[in-house]
Amino acid sequence: MDFKKFEKVCNAHGIKEFDVYHVSTNGSAVSTFCGQTDKNVTYETNEIYIRAVVNGQVANIYVEKDDESEYENIVKHLIASAKVLESEEPYFFFEGSKKYPELKKVSHDYAEYSQGDRLDLCKKMEAYVREKCPYVALTQAQVDVATTRLSIENTSGLHVEKENNEAAVVCVAVVQKDGDTRQGFYFDFVENLKDIDYDKLYRVAVERPLSMIGAKACESKQYPVVFENQAFASLLGCFGDMFSGEAVVKKLCLLDGKLGHKVFGDNVTLTDDPFLEKSPFSTTFDDEGVATSKKNIVENGVLKTYLHSLKTAAMLGAEPTGNGFKGQSGAISTRATNLCLKSGEKNLDEILAMIDDGIFITGMMGQHAGVNEESGAFNLQSSGYRIRNGKLAEPVTLIVVSGNIVDLLNNVVEIGNDFEISRLVACGSVYVKSLAVSGN
């Protein structure tokens, strides 16, 4: 959007304060199903969020087309919207941080692959798992590639821009054996399409579901529990609001009033790392233009900071932390960029060897219905394996793991060194002293 031209139109109507948040994406998505082309599309999206102060009220508009001939109509819509508003909430137009960090530059090979080449990759993934395992009945593969450009500019002098490139790879396999059917799902972000890890893909999409054939529920009782890295990332991600300044303002924060206090065990350190390598969510500024920084949210069990937007920082007398991000509605909320749990020294085999009789959790369902963010309670249908004499044994399914996230993080025995990124959370496998498991 031409900021200067839009500013002239705004000024002509007496609007002196506004900002423009403009994000555009060019991408492609290809997929195959059982070796045949299922999807082959390219797409472009354009999202422009404009916020302006009109007679003391903050009006907003969202448009999908950057058309200079519509600038006049956009401003008229902002003025009309402001007339029906009666808000006393504070608003902020950030002037920009003094200094912005830089991300490590990474080269990608996405442009070297045509749509046809990407379809060939999908077929290759499918063929790889089918040729290695006779029990594979159905397969599907997908490659999504996107380039996203973002700019934020306002009348207070802020003007920041960035570009992000990412590729996501998916492979799904349905296996059938002994009258039982299971499905495996592999998902990964890759910096280069030539670096797809086919061995890992096979382990996750085929070997894992095949090993779950014949899984049954176990006896109901308290067990030592080890969460596989991605499973624990999924659980921890459900409770991200316990570090949110926005949740503190709304009196919905699980850790409200605990700043500077011991909240978790000594071996728990949680870091917000906006520069985490290989994460597509790493960024040098948030959606308000505030520079990001790496910081310990919890250090050796002590809560060091909440995560703030401009608004929550002002309301709580704190400094903004660069954690204000737009949600699907366009409104700013607070979250971590990459929430990282500090790893321990032991590998997964060494952790399992510590347990005579326990449960290894590899998957959970119902994170929305089975989680209470305000109390910290969770009751989640899970699957995985029994641990017997320090080794993984028979598969288990249709069990419910119950507990409280604060209690859990106060009873962590070990954190594995198998650190892995799972969307917005990164961690190793986590051994918890005891949790209630409901089965038979």
N, C-alpha and C positions, 0 to 999 in steps of 0.2 A: 504494500500500500504506500502511496506517495504521501509521506507524513506532512511535508511542507504544504502541499496543495490542500490536504484535508484541514490543516491548521488554519489556513486562510478562510475556509468556509466556516469553521467553528468560530473564529474571531469575528466574522461578519454578523454572527448571531449572539455575540457576547459571551461565548464559551472560551474561557482562558485556561482551564485545567482539564486535561484528558490524557488517556494513554491508549496505545494500540498494541495488542498482542496478536501476532500473525504467525500461524504455523501451516506449512504446506508439506505434503508428502507425495512422493512419486514411488510407486512400488509395483511389484509383480507377485503373483501367486500361481504356482503350478502344482498339480498333484496327479498321482496315478492310483488306480485301484486294480489290483490283480494284473498288473502289467499294462493296463490300458489307460490312455489319457482320460483323466476325470475333470481336471480344471486347467485352464490356460488363460489367465487374464492379466492385464496391466491396469493400473488405476492411478488417479490423481485426486487428492483431497486438498481443500483450501478452507481454513478456518480463521476467521478474523473476529476477535473480541474487542469491543471498544467500550471504554468506560469514561464518562464525562461528568463534571460537576456543573449542574444547572440550578441556579437559585438555591444553593446550599444542599441540594440533593444529588446523590450519585446515581446516574442512570446508566443502564447497560444495553448493548445491542450486539447480536451475533449475526454475521453475514458469511456467506460462503463464496462470494464473488467480489473480486477487487475491480470495481467499475467506477471510474472517476465521475461518470455522469450521474451516479447514485449518491455522491457525497452529500448533496443538498438534502435528499430524502432521508439519509441516515441521521443527519443533524436534526432535522424536524422530528424524527421519531424519538431521538434522545430528549428533546425538549418536551414532547408530549408525554413521554414516560415519566419524566421528573415531576410533572404536575400532579400525578396521582400518588407520589411517594411522600411518606412522612416518617423518615428514619432519622434517628439521632445517633446512630452508630458512627464511630470514627472512621475516617478514610485516609489513605496514604498514597502519595505519589513519590516514589523513591527517586532520589537524585543520582543514585549509582554508588557502588562501592569504590573506595580509593584504588583498590587493586584487585584484579581478577587472576586466579590461578590458571594454569594451562594443563590440559590433559596430554598424556603421552600420545604422540601421533602414531596411528596404526594404519598400515596399508591393507587394502582389501582387494580381493580378486573378483568381486561380484561382476564388474563390467566385462570381464573376460568370458562370461558365460551368457550365451543367448538364451531365449526362452526355450528353444529346442534342447540346448545343452542342459538346462535345469530339469527338463522333463527326463532326459537321459539319466540324470543323477537319481531321480525318483525311481526309475525303472531299475537302476543298478542296486539301490538299497533293497528293493523288493526281491530282486533276483538273489542277492547275497543271502538273505535270511531263508528264502525258499530252498536254495540249493544246499544249505548246511543242515536243514532240519526237515525230516519227512512228515513231522506232525503239524506243520504250518498249513492251515486251511485257507486263510484269507490274509491279504496284506494290503496296506495302503501307505503311501509316502507323499510327503509334501515339502516344498521348498518355498519360503517366503522371503523376499528381499525388498528392503525399503530404504529410501533416503528421506530424512525429515529435516527441514530448515525452519528455524525459529528466530523471530526478531521481536524485541520488546522496546518500545520507544514511548517517551512521554514528554510533557511540557516542562518537567523539572530538570531536564538534561540527561535523563537515562536513555541510552541506546546501546543495546547488547544484541549479539547475533551468535548463532551456533548452527552446526550441521552435524547430523548423526546418521551413520550408516549401520545397518544391522541385517543379519540373515538368520532365519530360524529354520531348523530342520526337524521334521517329524516322521516317524515310522511307527505304524501300528501293525501288530501281528495277532491273529487269532489262532490258537493252537488247540488241537483236539487229540485226546489220548484216553484210553480206557473208559470211554463214554462220558468223559468230562471235558468241558470247554473253558478256556481261560483267554484273557486278552492282555497283551503287553503294549505299553505306550512309551515311546522314546521321544524326548524333546530336548533340543539343545540350541543355544545361540553359538554361531561359529563366525570367527573373524575372516576366515577364508573357506570357500566351498571345497577347495582341494584338501582341506584338513578334516573332513568328516571322519569321525572315529567309528569305523565299521565294526570293530570288535566290541566296543562299548554298546553300540546300537544293538548288536546281536544279544549281548548279555541282558540288556534291559527289555528289549521287545520280544525275545524268544525264550532265553534260558530262564528268566525270572518267572513268567507265567507257566512255563512247562514244569518248573519246580513246585508250583502251587497246585498241580493236579492232585486231587484227592484230599485237599485241605479240609479240616474240620475244626469246630470250636474246641477250646481247651477247658479244663476245669476252672471254675470261678474261684479266685482267691487273690491275695496280694502277691505280686511278683516283682523281682528286679526287672527293669525294662530298659532296653537299649533302643533308641530311635535311630534309624538310618538317617544320614545327613539330610536328604531331601524331605523325608517325613517330618523331621524336627523343624526344618525351615518352614514347612507348611503350617505347623502348629504355632510356632513363634510369630509368624506373620499375621495370625488371627488377632494377636494381642498388641499390635504396633501402637495402638492408641494409648497404651499406658505410659508412653513417653511423650505424648502430644500436648503441647501448650493449649491447643484448641480444646482438648478434652478437659484440661484443668479449668479453663474459663467456663465451660459448660457444666462443671461439677460432675463430670462423668469419668474422671480419670482414676484408674485403679491405684495409682501411686501418688495421688494428690496429697500435698503436705509432706512428702517424704524426701524432698530435695536435701542432699547432704547427709541422708540417713542410710544405714545399712538395710537393703531391701532383698538382696539375694546372697547366695553363698560366696565365699572368698574366691572361688575359682571361676566366677562368672564376670567376664568383661565384655560389654557390648559396645561396639563402635559404629558410628555413622561415617562411612567412607565413600564420599562422592567421587573419589578418584580410583576406585577399585578397577584393576585391569580386567579386561574381558567381560565386564558388565555393560550391557547396552543402556543402563540407567545412569551411568556416571555422567556428571555434569559439573561445569564450573560456576553456574549460577542457577537459582531457582526461578520459578515462574513469576516472581515479582522483581527479578533483576538483582537480587542480593547474592553476593559472592558466597559460594559454598566453602566449607572447611571440614577437614577430618577431625572428629572429636569423640571422646569417650562419653557415652551416655551413662553407662554404668561401668565403674572401675573397681575391680576386686569386690564386687557386691554392693558398692556404694553408688547411689543415684547422684550423678554429677550435674546433669542438665536436663531440661525438657527441650523439645524441638519446637522452634518458633517461626511463625510468619511475622510480617511487620505488625499486623494487628494484635496478635497474641502477645508479642514482646512488649508492645506499648501498654496493653491492658494489665500485664503482670509485672511491669517495671523491669523488664529484662532486655537484653540485646537480641535483635533478630539473628537467627542461626543459619539462614539460607535454606529453610525447609518448608517454604510455602509453595505448594504445587496445585495446579488446577485439577479438579475432578471432572467427571463426565458432564456435569451441569455447567462447568465453566467457573464455578466458585472456588476460591482458594481454601485449601485445608492443609494441615501439617502432617508430614510423614518423613521417615528416613529416606535417604537416597539409596544406599545399600547398607542394610542392617547386618553387621558382621559379629558373630560370636567367636571370641578368641579361642583358638585351638589349644589342645593339650599336646603331650608328646607321644602318647600311645597310638598305635594303629588299631584298626577295628578288630583284627584277630587277637591282639593282646588284651583288648577290652573284653571280648567275649570269653576269653580264657579265665577271667576273674569270676565268672558266674557258673554255678553248678546247675541251677534250675531257674530259668527266666524266659522272657519273651523278647524277641527282636521284631520291632515294628517297621514294616517297609511301606505301608500305605494306609491312608485314613480317608474316610468319607464323612460328609455332613458337617463340614467346618462352619457353615453358617447357622444351621439349626442347633448344632451341638456345642456351641460356644457362647458364653456370657462374658462380654468384654468388660462389663462393670464389676462383676464379682471375681472374674478370673477362672471360673469353673469351666470344665470341658468334659463332655461325654461323647466320644467319637467311635463310630464303627471302624474297626481296624483289621488288618491282616498282616501276616508275617510268618515267623517261624518260632518254634520252641528252641530254647537254648538248654542243652543238656551236657553236663560235664565239660563246659567251656567250648562247645561246638554247636553249630546250627544243626537242628534235627528236623522233625517233621513240620510241614506247613500248617498254619492255623488261619482260620478265617471266621467271619461272623462273630467276632468278639468285640466288646466295647471297653475301651480304656478310659478311665475316669480319674479326674484329679483337679488340681488348681494350679495355674501357671506360676503363681508366686511360691507356693509350697514346692512345686517341682524344681524351680530354679534355686531353691534353698536346699535341695537334696540331690544335687548333681554330683556323682562320684567321679566321673571322668568325661572329658570332651575329646573326641578323636582328632587325629591329625589329617583326616580325610576331608579337608575343607573343600566345599563345592558351592558354586553359585546356583541358587534356585530362585530366579526372578529377583525380587527385592530383598531377599534374605540369603545370607551365605554362612555356612557353618559346617562343622564336622558332625559325626555321629555322637549322640549324647546318651550316657549311661545314668539312669535315675535309680536311686536306692530302692524305691518301692512305689508301685501304683496299683490301684484296684483294677482288675481285669475280670469282666463278666463274660462267661461262655456257657458251658453246660450247667 
